[in-house]
Amino acid sequence: MTIAANIRAARDKGGWTQQEAADRAGMKQPNWCDYEHGGRVPSVAVLRRIAKALKCEVIDLIGK
């Protein structure tokens, strides 16, 4: 799976909307949408924020 697919899977697992997840990560929903749909690749710093918001590890988002 791609980083985008892993972000979406982790968000779905937590039961959050894109807006809720973006709020938890301190970003705007359109940016979250870009990361989740593969329009943009998040930096390592952003991946850390996303992982913290989704209560998972960065490695879970990158893939094993």
URBEL-V109937 format. One line per field, one symbol per residue. psi: psi as a letter, one per 30 degrees, with the letter a starting at -180 (. if undefined). A space follows every 10 residues. Layout:
# URBEL-V109937
psi=???
This chain:
# URBEL-V109937
psi=lleeeeeeee eeefgkleee eeeefhlkee eeeeefggfk kkleeeeeee eeeghaleee eel.
